[in-house]
Amino acid sequence: MKKVNFLILGLVCISLSAGMNSAIGQTGQSGSERSMHPASGQSRDAITDAQTVRQTEITRPEQKKTEHDRSSVFAAPNAMPSSPAFENQPDDGKILGFDFYRDPLNAKKPMQTFEEIMKADVADRPQVMKTQHELLLRRYDLTPRLDREAKMSRGKPLAVGPTARLASGTSWQKLADMSPAEIRSKNLFPYPSLPHPKQAPGGQVFPQVQTKMFPRLERFDVEFDLPEAFLPEFPPAIFLQNRPELGDVSRGEVVSINNFYRLFKDILTPVQLDGFRMLLTPFPQEEFNPTDDRKSTQPSLGVTCLDCHVNGHTTGQFHLNPDIRPEERRFRLDTTSLRGMYNQQIHGSKRSLRSVEDFTEFEFRTAYFNGDPIHAMKKGFTIFDRIHVSHMAQLQNMFDFPPAPKLDTQGRLDTAKATPRELRGEKVFFGKGKCASCHQPPAFLDHQMHDLKLERFLNEPGDGPMKTFTLRGIKDSPPYLHDGRLLTLEDTVEFFNLVLQLKLTDEEKSDLVAYMRQL
């Protein structure tokens, strides 16, 4: 798109967004102020700067709009046909339906403009989020209960559960005594799938703590739905397996194209630094791109790999899995951590990609564009050569798990350091709890895919086989399960107690949580 088109579209969008500040959660600050992050020393977001059009004073004749510039001659319906013979052809030779390359994917009618769609989405957004919030309140107690001692790697307190609301007259013990068929018939299972707030169009949604720092990641049609207390730290800690003695190397900053070289030039190799650069470079994505398909107010260069996998970890961003059709059959999918990637043999919740290089390459073709490369052709098709892919993969393989000082070299608790409660929890983990059947130390995963067959408990189709994700550093990664329906570790234990029919006692559940906090 030529610069003049960006300018015209930008001016239209700026005027629209000025009247929509309350609807899209603007703070009233300037773009510069919103980009400030005093704790990190970052002044502005370089990606935002690169795609921001500077308005200049109109003084030269060639800058001024003419009648021709303002005319409707450029609109497709007003185009002069190349031949008058079309009058005798079907539909006068015109395309009256949707024209994919031109019309937005979510348009309700052909030739609908981006401004019309954005206006409708902004108007619908309060009701969309009200509906989602009411659903969450029916399912969960969202009042955070924070542990006084247990913390994530950079000090954020852990939220304590379980948070799920049980049906009147039901208890966890009563549910555990029921058969799956009975729970299903009475609609009592407390952890149904967690839906995307707006299934169509779905897409990537970033938490408010992140969009406040990077407004370019804010959508005008939907917003993040879970309270911050149930999310990972922002910024997350970074641990490198090539420099374990340094501990957290994030220094309290969100790594971006602004600061990665300053932070890592003395820690990483040139190849790894180049991989970092690529992972911090924005590429067009389904909801963040220059076309009318976008859900960002302004045209966008896209998102970076580490916008989602912040600091090689996650802050709970979610979208829809790219592997299922039709749209209503797809499920919500949380962004997972890249920590310990070097120790994993399959990648992707359902795609089972067999190398981090494949994951790096195909993540762009799948998650970025909902598994549809045809969309990518319209919004910005990028082909990564294998050299850049290998550099990106090498950097990802540097991300390590957080230290676990109570684990020995085999991934078992050191009896001289662990508490009696944690030791009892480990016994449950490797015994009655059946956790180790999938989560085997030292990485606490088995490189396999498993089907929990949740349709036994729910009037839902089930998810089929899903990748086993690591439990190392699990306290840093709420919410849990692939769609984030389990807000705390306590919820996770209750979920698996029902699904695996373990019959755990209250003490065993508590001990198991205490143990997992040490992983």
N, C-alpha and C positions, 0 to 999 in steps of 0.2 A: 504494500500500500504506500502510495506516495506521501511525502511529508504534508502536503496541503490537505490531503484527506484526513490524516491524523489530526491536523489542526482543527478542521471543521468539525469532525466528530468529537474532538476533545472539548470544543467550545459548547457544543450542544449538551454534552454530558455534564460539564461543569455547571451550566445553568439549571439542569434538572436536579443535580445532586444538591444544589443550594437550598432547594425547597423540600429536600427529603432527609435533612440531617437527623431529625428525631427518629425517623423510620429506620435508618441504617446505622444508628448508634454513634454518630459523630460526636466528638468531644467539644467541638468549637475551637480546637487548636488548629494552628496552621499545619501543613504537611511537614514542615521542618520541625516544629515542636513535637508532633506526634512521633517523629522518627528518632527523637532524642532518647538516649538510654544512659542517664548519668552514671549509674553504677559500673557500666562497662567502658565508658569513655568513647563510645561510638557516637559520632555527631549526626550522621545522616545515613540512610540506606542507599548505597550506591546503585542498586537495581532500580529503585524508585527514581533517582536522579536521571538515570540513563533513559528512562521512558517518559519523562515529564517535559511537556512542551512549554518553553518560556514565552510568555506573551510580550511583545515589544510594541512600542508606540507606533501608531500608523501615521507616517509622515510622507512616504513616497507614493507617487501616483499608482505604481504597480501593486501596492498593497491594498488599495481600496477596492471594495466589491463593486462590480458593475451590474447593470440590469441583467446582462447575460449570465453573470455568475449566480444571481439570485433566481433565475428563471427555473421552470419545471421541465425544461427540455432534457435534463439529464435523467429523469425518472424513466424506468423501463416501460411503463404503460404508454408513455408518450413518444416512444421511438418510432420513426418513420419506417414502414416496411420496405424491404429492398425491392419488392415488386407489387404492383397493384393486383396481380393475379391471385394473391393470397385471399382476396375477398371471396373467391369461389372455392376456397379450400376449407377443410374442417377447422373450426375455432379461429378462422382468419389467420392461420399459420402461427398462432400464439400458444405458449405454454400457460394454461390456465390453472394448473395444479401447482404443487410445490416444485421448486427448482432447487435441488439440494445445495448446490455450490453457493447460491445466493441467499436463500431463505434460512433463517435460524432454525436449528433442529427442533426447538420447542415452540415454534410458531403455531398459532391456532388457525391461521389462514395464510394463503399465499400472499407474498409481497408485504407481510407485516413488518413493521420497522422495529429496530432494536429499542427505540425510545418507548414505543407502545408496550413492548414486552416488559421492559424494566419498570414502567409505571404500574403495570398490573401486578408484577411480582412484589414491588415495594408495598403496594396497597394490601396484598394478601399476607405479607410476612407476619404482622402481629397475630393474625388468627392461626397461621401455621404454627407459630411457636407457642401460642396459648394452648393449642390442642396437644402439642408434644409435652409441654410442661404438665398439663393435667394428667396425661398418661403416666408420666414419671412419678407424679405425686400419688397416684393410685397404686403404683407398684412398689415404691421405695419411700423410706423415711430419709429425706435429703438433708436433714439437719446434721451437720458434721459432728461426730464425736471423735476427738483427736486423742491419740495416745500421748501420755505425758512424757514417755521415755523413748519409744521407738521412733526413729527418724530415717528419712531417706539419706542418700549419700551427701547431700549438701545441707541437710538440716531440716527439711520440710517434715512436719509431723505426719505420721500415718493415720489415716481415717480408720476407725474401728467399726465393724459390723457385727452381725449381719444387718443389712439395711432393708431387705425385702419385707414387704408387708404380707402377712399370712391372712387367709380368709378367717372370718369370725368363727370361733369355736375350734380352730385348728392350731396345733403346735408342731414344732419341728419333730418331736417324738412321735406324734400321731401320724405325721406324714411318712416318717421313716418306717412305720409299721404297715403302711398300705402297699399294695401291689402297684406296679406302673399302670395297669389297666384301670384300677380304681381311681388313682390320681387323675388320670386322663378323663375318665367318664364324669368325674365331679369338677373338672376344670380347676384343680387345686395346685398345680405345679407353680411354684413362686417365681420361676425364672424363665418365662417365655422369651422368645427372641426379641432383641431390642431393635426397633425400626429406625431407619433414617427419618429425620423430621419431615423430609419432602422426597418421597421415593422417586417420583418423576419431577425433575431430572436427576435427583440424587447428587452424586459428586462430592468432591473433597470439601470438608468443613474444618476450619481451624478454630481453636479455642480463643476466647477473648483476650487472655493474657498474651497471646501471640499477635493477634491482629492489632492490639493496642500499640505494640512496638513496630509492627510491619503492616500498616493500613492497606497495602496493596493486596493482602491476602483476605480482605473482608469481602463477603458476598452481600448483595443487596436483597436476595430472595430468602435467605435462611441464615440462622446463626447456630453456634454451638449450644448444646442442650444440657450438659452435665455440669454441676458445680465444680469450681476449681479445687476444692478440698479433696475430690476423688480423682484428681489427675496427677501425673508425674510432676517433678520439679521443673521450673522454667527460670533460668536455663538449667538443663541437666548437666551432671558431671560428665567428664570425658576421661576414660582410662585407656592407656595405650599398652598393648602387649609387648611392644619393643622398648618401652621405657617404664616398666612397672614401678621403679623406685620413685618416680615423680608423683605418683598418686593421681589426683584429679588435676588435669592439665587445662581445664576450661578457663580457670581463673575468674569464674563468675560471669563469663561473657557468652552470648549467643554467637557462635562462629558464623561468619558471613563472608561475602566477597570483600568486605571492608577490612577485615582484621585477620584473616586466616594466615597470611604470610607473616605478619608481625608475631602472631602467637606460636607458629610452628616452624619457622625457618631454621631454628637451632635444634629441632627435635625430629623432624621427618626428612626423608631423602628427597631429592628433586623429583623423582618419579611419583612418590607419595604426595608431594605438594601439588603436582600437576593433577593427580587424581582428586585432591581436595578442590582444586579450582573448578574442575568439571562438575563435581557434585554440588558446587555452590553457584553454578551458572544456570540461569533460568531458561527453560524450554517451554514452548506452548503446551498447555494442558487443557482438558475438556472444558473446565469452567474459568480458566485464566489464560486468555489469548487475545489476539487483536480483532477477532471476528465478532459478528453479531450473536454468535452462540455463547459468548462469555457470560459469566455472572458477576463480574467485577464492573464497577461503575466506569472505570477508564479502560481503554485498550491496554493490554498487558503483554509483556515479554513472556509471561508464563510463571511457573514455579520451579524451584530448584529441588533436587533430591533431598537436600538437607533442610528445606522448608518443612517437609513432612518428618523426616528422620532427624529432628533437631539435635545437633551435637552428636550425631551418630546414635541417637536414642529415639525418644518419642515424647510428645506431650499430649497424647490421646486423640490426635486428629483422626477423623474417620471419613470413609466414603462408602461405595458399594463394591462388592467383589466383582471383578471383570469377567468371571468365568462361566456365568449362567445367563440364560435367557428364557423367557421374556423378562422385561424390566421388573414386573411385580414379583418374579421368582428370585431375584437377586437379594442378597442379604448384606446388612451393614458389616463393615470390616474396619477394625481399628488398625492404625499404623503400628507396626511392631518395631522393636528395638533392633539396631544393627550390632549390638554388643555381642561379642563371641561369634561373629559371623565366620571366623576362621575355623571354627570347630563344627560347622554345620554342613551336612552333605546334601540336603534338599532345601529348596527355597520357595516361598510363596505358599499361602494358606492351602490352595488346592492345585496349583500348577505343577508342583513337584519338580521344579527346575533343578538340574543336577550340578550346577556350578554357580559360584557367585558372579562369574563373567556372564553367564546366560541370564541370571537374575538382573544384572545391571543393564544389559541390553534390552531385554524383553519387558522390564518394568515400564520403560518408556512407551513401548508399543501396546501394552495392555492396561495397566492401572492408569497411566496418563490419559488414555483415550478409550477407557471402558472396553478394552479388548477389540477395538474396531479401527484398524489402520486406515479405513476410508475417511474417518473423521480427521485423522492426522493429516491427510493430504490437504484438507481445507484449512486447517488451523496452524499448520507449521510442521511439516514432515522432516524429521531429523534422522539421519542414518549415522550411527556411531561406528567409526572404524575400530578394529579390534585392538589397536594400540591404545586408544583412549579408554576403551572398555577395560583393558588390563590394568591401566593406571588407576582407574576408579575402583576396580576390584582390590588392587593392592592396598589402597587406603582403607577401604572397608574392612579388610582383614587385619588392620591394626587396632580396631576398636575392641577393647577388652571388657570383661565383666568387672563389676565393682569388687574390691577386696572382700574376702570372706574370712576374717582372721580366726574363726573358730573351726574352719574346715581343714583337714589334713590334705596331703597331696593326692589322696584317692577320692576326695570329696566326701569323707565321713567326718563326723564331729570329733574334735579332740576332747577326750574325756576330762582332761585337765583344765580346759577352758569353758566347756559348756555347762549350763545349769541342769539340775535334775529334770526340770520341766522340758528343756530342749532335748535332752537325751531320751525322754519318754516319747516326745514327738517324733524323733528319728526312728524309734522302734515302730511307731504306728505307720510312718511313711514307708518303711521297707517291709511291713508286715500287713496288719489288718487293713490299712488304708489303701493298699495296692498301688500307691503312687509310683513306686519305683518300677512297676511293670512297663511304664512308658517313659518316665523321667529318671534315667539311669545316670549316676555320677560318672565322671566328675563334671560333665557339662549339663547333666540333668535333662537329657533328651535321648531319643532312640533312633532318630533319623528315619522315622516311619510316619505313615498317615493312619489314623484310626477313626472309626465311626462310632459315636456314642449312642446312635439310634434314639435321639431325643423324641422322635415321633411316638415312642412308647408312652410318653408322659403328656404329650401335647397334641392338640388338633392342628398341627403344623406338619409340613412335608419332611422336616428334618434337613440336616446339612450335608449328610454323606461324609466320606472320609475327609479329615482335616489333618494338617501337619501338626505333629507334636512340637510345641514351642518350649524353649529352655526355661527352667525355673531358677537358674542362677541370676542373682540380683533381682528376684521377683518383687521384693518390696518397693523397688523403684519404678514399677511398671503398671500401676492401676490405670484404668479398670481392667478386668480380666475376662477371659474367653475371647473368641475371635471377634465378637461384636460388642464387647464391653458391657454385657448385661450383668456381670458380677462386679459390684463396685468396690468390694474389699476382699481381703484374704479370707475373712470369716464367711462371707457369702460364697466364696469359691469352695470352701470346705463343706458347707451345707449342701451346695449344688452336687458335688461329687458323692457325698454321703447318700443322697437320694438316687442319683443316676446309677451308681455302682452298687447300691443297696448294701452299704457297709455296716450299718447298725453301730456307728460310733457313739460313744458316750459323750456327754458334755465336756468332761475332762480330757478325753482323747482329742476332741476337736480343738480345744484350747491349746493343748500341747502341740498339736500339729501346726497350728498357726505360729506358735513360738519358734518351732523348728524352722519353718520356711522363711521366717524373717532373718535367719542366719545364713541363708544360702547365697 
